[in-house]
């Protein structure tokens, strides 16, 4: 299994701030997201976007970033990492067969190995002897694995395939997972009887897919509402302008008034994410004024002239 350099993938240094990570992710995501990539580049763009999304998923989370940085230093000093393969591994618990390997969850083998799947306790009590275990039975352990889905799949509903292979078996079990329209992040999709095998007369455990939303180059999902970041150049915020705002079905025109401040919200009622009952949440367009990190000599002269004009009018 290859080590993934998430800093390199995002094109930032290890000292990058949260704002720098966000800015780099947004720039790369708007280039490689399959929705905006040209048809000829869609397959390559989708693979690249998954890498970008995963890197930002880890580095934007302080706890995951600290864990990753510690792993990185171990790696550089020659620390080994567990082997992987095409499938991701979830180890069995005490008294249970060893591992279950997954494919189709949306995360890479590297991510899943260190940040991914877990096991829940068995639903049956274990007895003191193998004979008693067999006679009374013990339910198999439930498994839980992160399941990454796109926002538009959560909005419209979709079907995805996930594969499972059990330790010691060459058989790959493939299941079609139905993603209901209106599903929320953090909800779990249950696949009954697809977890660990039971002991004796005990039935198998269940497999739970923990829904995670893929980061989107334009949208965010907050408190049940859809948030669309509207990047503005400083002069656009000062002078006012019109911007296009996207939702899942609609393309909207937003008039930005003169003197708009960064962080201002504009509400589009009932144009956000679909809910379970079929209604929709709200869509908020949030202004983000982007200050250029580098400027040309000509641009510097213009900004200095503006500064002098402001000083003269004070």
Kinemage of the C-alpha trace (Angstrom):
@kinemage 1
@onewidth
@group {chain A} dominant
@subgroup {mainchain}
@vectorlist {calphas} color= white
{ca unk a 1} P 0.000 0.000 0.000
{ca unk a 2} L 1.464 3.339 -1.021
{ca unk a 3} L 1.730 6.250 1.372
{ca unk a 4} L -0.452 9.201 0.344
{ca unk a 5} L 1.113 12.621 0.736
{ca unk a 6} L -2.009 14.678 1.350
{ca unk a 7} L -0.049 17.938 1.554
{ca unk a 8} L 1.463 17.314 -1.855
{ca unk a 9} L -1.929 16.357 -3.297
{ca unk a 10} L -3.365 19.709 -2.176
{ca unk a 11} L -0.215 21.599 -3.169
{ca unk a 12} L 0.386 23.107 0.293
{ca unk a 13} L 3.121 22.960 2.914
{ca unk a 14} L 2.842 21.155 6.238
{ca unk a 15} L 2.443 24.518 7.961
{ca unk a 16} L -0.596 25.464 5.845
{ca unk a 17} L -3.381 27.229 7.724
{ca unk a 18} L -7.038 26.231 7.585
{ca unk a 19} L -7.720 29.106 5.179
{ca unk a 20} L -4.859 28.057 2.915
{ca unk a 21} L -6.139 24.476 2.868
{ca unk a 22} L -9.632 25.667 2.014
{ca unk a 23} L -8.381 27.952 -0.747
{ca unk a 24} L -6.225 25.246 -2.313
{ca unk a 25} L -9.000 22.654 -2.129
{ca unk a 26} L -11.492 25.032 -3.720
{ca unk a 27} L -9.123 25.880 -6.573
{ca unk a 28} L -8.311 22.238 -7.325
{ca unk a 29} L -11.880 21.026 -6.831
{ca unk a 30} L -13.236 23.555 -9.307
{ca unk a 31} L -10.756 22.247 -11.822
{ca unk a 32} L -11.199 18.505 -11.320
{ca unk a 33} L -14.748 17.990 -10.104
{ca unk a 34} L -16.527 15.672 -12.596
{ca unk a 35} L -19.418 18.131 -12.925
{ca unk a 36} L -17.150 20.761 -14.456
{ca unk a 37} L -14.532 18.614 -16.217
{ca unk a 38} L -14.687 18.244 -19.979
{ca unk a 39} L -16.138 14.971 -21.240
{ca unk a 40} L -12.795 13.684 -22.499
{ca unk a 41} L -11.208 14.232 -19.067
{ca unk a 42} L -14.062 13.081 -16.816
{ca unk a 43} L -12.630 9.669 -15.878
{ca unk a 44} L -9.223 11.104 -14.993
{ca unk a 45} L -10.807 14.090 -13.255
{ca unk a 46} L -13.003 11.874 -11.090
{ca unk a 47} L -9.990 9.902 -9.861
{ca unk a 48} L -8.059 13.106 -9.185
{ca unk a 49} L -10.991 14.685 -7.382
{ca unk a 50} L -11.330 11.689 -5.062
{ca unk a 51} L -7.691 12.186 -4.047
{ca unk a 52} L -8.234 15.907 -3.467
{ca unk a 53} L -11.415 15.279 -1.504
{ca unk a 54} L -9.746 12.660 0.697
{ca unk a 55} L -6.725 14.871 1.374
{ca unk a 56} L -8.951 17.748 2.451
{ca unk a 57} L -11.119 15.400 4.530
{ca unk a 58} L -8.059 14.511 6.611
{ca unk a 59} L -6.172 17.809 6.728
{ca unk a 60} L -9.215 19.989 7.449
{ca unk a 61} L -10.004 17.905 10.547
{ca unk a 62} L -7.573 18.859 13.374
{ca unk a 63} L -7.729 15.413 15.001
{ca unk a 64} L -7.209 13.529 11.735
{ca unk a 65} L -4.467 15.941 10.700
{ca unk a 66} L -2.573 15.390 13.972
{ca unk a 67} L -2.916 11.630 13.552
{ca unk a 68} L -1.749 11.848 9.945
{ca unk a 69} L 1.238 14.050 10.835
{ca unk a 70} L 2.318 11.555 13.475
{ca unk a 71} L 1.954 8.734 10.980
{ca unk a 72} L 3.962 10.743 8.463
{ca unk a 73} L 6.910 11.185 10.782
{ca unk a 74} L 6.886 7.451 11.536
{ca unk a 75} L 6.789 6.737 7.836
{ca unk a 76} L 9.743 9.029 7.091
{ca unk a 77} L 11.807 7.381 9.815
{ca unk a 78} L 11.150 3.956 8.341
{ca unk a 79} L 8.079 2.926 10.295
{ca unk a 80} L 6.146 0.210 8.564
{ca unk a 81} L 2.490 0.244 7.634
{ca unk a 82} L 0.093 -2.657 7.341
{ca unk a 83} L -0.375 -4.179 3.925
{ca unk a 84} L -3.468 -3.375 1.972
{ca unk a 85} L -4.441 -4.462 -1.511
{ca unk a 86} L -7.477 -3.609 -3.557
{ca unk a 87} L -9.795 -4.059 -0.591
{ca unk a 88} L -9.949 -2.316 2.772
{ca unk a 89} L -9.684 -4.290 5.958
{ca unk a 90} L -11.746 -4.364 9.135
{ca unk a 91} L -10.404 -6.667 11.815
{ca unk a 92} L -12.574 -9.099 13.682
{ca unk a 93} L -13.110 -8.916 17.431
{ca unk a 94} L -12.426 -11.443 20.153
{ca unk a 95} L -13.970 -14.787 19.372
{ca unk a 96} L -14.788 -13.747 15.818
{ca unk a 97} L -13.184 -14.600 12.476
{ca unk a 98} L -10.429 -12.184 11.474
{ca unk a 99} L -11.128 -9.588 8.816
{ca unk a 100} L -13.575 -8.252 6.278
{ca unk a 101} L -12.399 -6.375 3.218
{ca unk a 102} L -14.441 -3.691 1.472
{ca unk a 103} L -14.425 -2.004 -1.899
{ca unk a 104} L -16.739 0.700 -3.237
{ca unk a 105} L -16.977 2.829 -0.087
{ca unk a 106} L -15.485 5.891 -1.818
{ca unk a 107} L -12.293 6.081 0.246
{ca unk a 108} L -8.836 4.814 -0.632
{ca unk a 109} L -7.169 1.810 0.954
{ca unk a 110} L -4.740 4.137 2.744
{ca unk a 111} L -7.526 6.249 4.284
{ca unk a 112} L -9.581 3.251 5.345
{ca unk a 113} L -6.602 1.548 6.961
{ca unk a 114} L -5.945 4.460 9.304
{ca unk a 115} L -9.144 6.477 9.560
{ca unk a 116} L -11.881 4.131 8.454
{ca unk a 117} L -13.927 1.101 9.421
{ca unk a 118} L -14.804 -0.150 12.883
{ca unk a 119} L -16.606 -3.006 14.582
{ca unk a 120} L -19.531 -2.959 16.963
{ca unk a 121} L -19.941 -5.452 19.773
{ca unk a 122} L -21.706 -8.730 19.096
{ca unk a 123} L -25.414 -8.804 19.777
{ca unk a 124} L -25.191 -12.089 21.703
{ca unk a 125} L -23.348 -13.005 24.886
{ca unk a 126} L -20.463 -15.471 24.646
{ca unk a 127} L -20.504 -18.542 26.846
{ca unk a 128} L -17.604 -20.002 28.772
{ca unk a 129} L -16.959 -23.013 26.534
{ca unk a 130} L -17.081 -23.745 22.785
{ca unk a 131} L -19.810 -26.345 23.429
{ca unk a 132} L -22.015 -23.857 25.253
{ca unk a 133} L -21.331 -21.254 22.541
{ca unk a 134} L -22.467 -23.659 19.879
{ca unk a 135} L -25.532 -24.815 21.788
{ca unk a 136} L -26.823 -21.425 22.815
{ca unk a 137} L -25.517 -19.448 19.860
{ca unk a 138} L -24.012 -16.001 19.693
{ca unk a 139} L -24.908 -13.370 17.140
{ca unk a 140} L -22.221 -12.177 14.773
{ca unk a 141} L -20.626 -8.816 15.166
{ca unk a 142} L -22.016 -5.779 13.420
{ca unk a 143} L -19.614 -3.981 11.092
{ca unk a 144} L -19.528 -0.277 10.350
{ca unk a 145} L -17.671 1.412 7.512
{ca unk a 146} L -17.658 4.995 6.217
{ca unk a 147} L -19.588 5.377 2.974
{ca unk a 148} L -18.804 8.458 0.889
{ca unk a 149} L -21.583 9.787 -1.335
{ca unk a 150} L -22.009 12.822 -3.544
{ca unk a 151} L -24.343 15.627 -2.521
{ca unk a 152} L -26.432 15.261 -5.644
{ca unk a 153} L -26.866 11.528 -4.908
{ca unk a 154} L -28.087 12.432 -1.422
{ca unk a 155} L -30.470 14.940 -2.996
{ca unk a 156} L -31.860 12.830 -5.836
{ca unk a 157} L -31.283 9.328 -4.479
{ca unk a 158} L -29.055 6.782 -6.209
{ca unk a 159} L -27.783 3.207 -6.218
{ca unk a 160} L -24.186 2.148 -5.589
{ca unk a 161} L -22.422 -1.171 -5.385
{ca unk a 162} L -20.267 -2.218 -2.449
{ca unk a 163} L -18.152 -5.376 -2.341
{ca unk a 164} L -17.265 -7.478 0.684
{ca unk a 165} L -14.762 -10.299 0.980
{ca unk a 166} L -14.344 -12.362 4.114
{ca unk a 167} L -11.025 -13.603 5.447
{ca unk a 168} L -10.015 -16.966 4.038
{ca unk a 169} L -12.461 -16.754 1.154
{ca unk a 170} L -11.862 -15.890 -2.483
{ca unk a 171} L -15.548 -15.134 -2.944
{ca unk a 172} L -16.438 -11.468 -3.394
{ca unk a 173} L -19.950 -10.589 -2.273
{ca unk a 174} L -21.360 -7.602 -4.135
{ca unk a 175} L -24.461 -5.763 -2.946
{ca unk a 176} L -26.402 -2.927 -4.488
{ca unk a 177} L -26.943 -0.175 -1.958
{ca unk a 178} L -29.946 2.087 -2.389
{ca unk a 179} L -29.285 5.657 -1.296
{ca unk a 180} L -32.653 7.212 -0.450
{ca unk a 181} L -33.336 10.784 -1.561
{ca unk a 182} L -33.033 13.140 1.392
{ca unk a 183} L -30.557 11.058 3.388
{ca unk a 184} L -28.522 13.112 5.849
{ca unk a 185} L -24.830 12.978 6.693
{ca unk a 186} L -24.238 10.769 9.723
{ca unk a 187} L -27.199 8.517 9.013
{ca unk a 188} L -26.523 4.839 8.561
{ca unk a 189} L -27.661 2.501 5.813
{ca unk a 190} L -28.191 -0.986 7.195
{ca unk a 191} L -27.485 -4.166 5.253
{ca unk a 192} L -29.097 -6.875 7.359
{ca unk a 193} L -27.169 -10.091 7.814
{ca unk a 194} L -24.062 -8.864 5.982
{ca unk a 195} L -21.846 -8.530 9.033
{ca unk a 196} L -19.828 -11.082 10.966
{ca unk a 197} L -21.030 -14.706 11.029
{ca unk a 198} L -22.763 -15.981 14.135
{ca unk a 199} L -21.570 -18.806 16.363
{ca unk a 200} L -23.684 -21.941 16.680
{ca unk a 201} L -27.322 -21.050 16.220
{ca unk a 202} L -26.630 -17.318 16.358
{ca unk a 203} L -27.496 -15.280 13.285
{ca unk a 204} L -25.047 -13.075 11.380
{ca unk a 205} L -24.471 -9.462 12.297
{ca unk a 206} L -25.386 -6.465 10.171
{ca unk a 207} L -23.284 -4.134 8.038
{ca unk a 208} L -23.835 -0.423 8.655
{ca unk a 209} L -22.706 2.157 6.095
{ca unk a 210} L -21.981 5.441 7.859
{ca unk a 211} L -22.962 8.144 5.354
{ca unk a 212} L -20.382 10.845 4.712
{ca unk a 213} L -20.878 13.645 2.179
{ca unk a 214} L -18.201 14.222 -0.419
{ca unk a 215} L -16.835 17.767 -0.371
{ca unk a 216} L -18.094 19.843 -3.269
{ca unk a 217} L -16.252 22.716 -4.969
{ca unk a 218} L -19.305 24.997 -4.725
{ca unk a 219} L -21.645 23.660 -2.032
{ca unk a 220} L -21.444 23.048 1.685
{ca unk a 221} L -24.018 21.386 3.889
{ca unk a 222} L -24.669 23.115 7.226
{ca unk a 223} L -27.449 22.563 9.770
{ca unk a 224} L -29.650 20.939 7.146
{ca unk a 225} L -29.280 23.789 4.638
{ca unk a 226} L -27.247 24.008 1.464
{ca unk a 227} L -24.581 26.715 1.404
{ca unk a 228} L -23.108 28.047 -1.836
{ca unk a 229} L -19.853 29.985 -1.513
{ca unk a 230} L -19.728 33.020 -3.807
{ca unk a 231} L -16.142 34.170 -4.357
{ca unk a 232} L -15.816 37.891 -5.040
{ca unk a 233} L -12.855 40.000 -6.047
{ca unk a 234} L -12.462 43.080 -3.815
{ca unk a 235} L -13.607 45.426 -6.581
{ca unk a 236} L -16.725 43.322 -7.192
{ca unk a 237} L -17.683 43.685 -3.543
{ca unk a 238} L -17.052 47.439 -3.635
{ca unk a 239} L -18.762 48.207 -6.945
{ca unk a 240} L -21.463 45.536 -6.916
{ca unk a 241} L -22.035 42.900 -9.589
{ca unk a 242} L -24.163 39.913 -10.608
{ca unk a 243} L -23.159 36.324 -9.949
{ca unk a 244} L -24.582 32.952 -10.896
{ca unk a 245} L -25.637 30.731 -7.989
{ca unk a 246} L -26.236 27.033 -8.596
{ca unk a 247} L -28.560 24.609 -6.905
{ca unk a 248} L -29.257 21.021 -7.917
{ca unk a 249} L -31.786 21.858 -10.625
{ca unk a 250} L -31.612 25.639 -10.837
{ca unk a 251} L -29.203 28.295 -11.988
{ca unk a 252} L -29.990 31.554 -10.208
{ca unk a 253} L -28.814 35.135 -10.650
{ca unk a 254} L -27.713 36.944 -7.518
{ca unk a 255} L -27.380 40.721 -7.489
{ca unk a 256} L -24.518 41.775 -5.231
{ca unk a 257} L -25.107 45.343 -3.968
{ca unk a 258} L -22.326 47.893 -3.640
{ca unk a 259} L -20.283 47.666 -0.470
{ca unk a 260} L -21.098 44.014 0.266
{ca unk a 261} L -19.083 42.622 3.174
{ca unk a 262} L -17.455 39.203 3.320
{ca unk a 263} L -19.698 36.654 5.033
{ca unk a 264} L -22.990 38.249 4.011
{ca unk a 265} L -25.733 35.678 3.388
{ca unk a 266} L -28.452 35.726 0.747
{ca unk a 267} L -31.330 33.277 1.222
{ca unk a 268} L -33.153 31.310 -1.468
{ca unk a 269} L -36.078 29.663 0.274
{ca unk a 270} L -36.821 25.983 -0.418
{ca unk a 271} L -34.024 25.556 -2.959
{ca unk a 272} L -31.590 23.543 -0.833
{ca unk a 273} L -31.246 19.820 -0.075
{ca unk a 274} L -34.158 17.454 -0.366
{ca unk a 275} L -35.592 16.164 2.909
{ca unk a 276} L -37.101 12.762 3.649
{ca unk a 277} L -40.636 14.151 3.371
{ca unk a 278} L -39.916 15.469 -0.142
{ca unk a 279} L -39.657 19.134 0.840
{ca unk a 280} L -36.419 21.080 0.481
{ca unk a 281} L -34.276 23.043 2.880
{ca unk a 282} L -33.044 26.556 2.121
{ca unk a 283} L -30.118 27.573 -0.038
{ca unk a 284} L -27.795 30.283 1.261
{ca unk a 285} L -25.340 32.153 -0.926
{ca unk a 286} L -22.447 33.320 1.258
{ca unk a 287} L -20.045 35.989 0.045
{ca unk a 288} L -16.337 35.212 0.302
{ca unk a 289} L -14.087 38.115 -0.701
{ca unk a 290} L -10.851 36.730 -2.074
{ca unk a 291} L -7.742 38.846 -1.569
{ca unk a 292} L -5.048 38.163 -4.193
{ca unk a 293} L -1.953 36.560 -2.666
{ca unk a 294} L 0.338 37.921 -5.352
{ca unk a 295} L 0.018 41.032 -7.486
{ca unk a 296} L 1.915 42.392 -10.456
{ca unk a 297} L 3.815 45.711 -10.310
{ca unk a 298} L 1.030 47.359 -12.335
{ca unk a 299} L -1.588 46.087 -9.889
{ca unk a 300} L 0.490 47.303 -6.963
{ca unk a 301} L 0.571 50.797 -8.510
{ca unk a 302} L -3.219 50.765 -8.778
{ca unk a 303} L -3.688 49.657 -5.165
{ca unk a 304} L -1.196 52.298 -3.964
{ca unk a 305} L -3.036 54.980 -5.938
{ca unk a 306} L -6.294 53.866 -4.354
{ca unk a 307} L -4.683 53.962 -0.897
{ca unk a 308} L -3.445 57.522 -1.524
{ca unk a 309} L -6.912 58.530 -2.694
{ca unk a 310} L -8.420 57.124 0.470
{ca unk a 311} L -5.844 58.915 2.639
{ca unk a 312} L -6.554 62.168 0.854
{ca unk a 313} L -10.300 61.917 1.434
{ca unk a 314} L -9.914 61.146 5.174
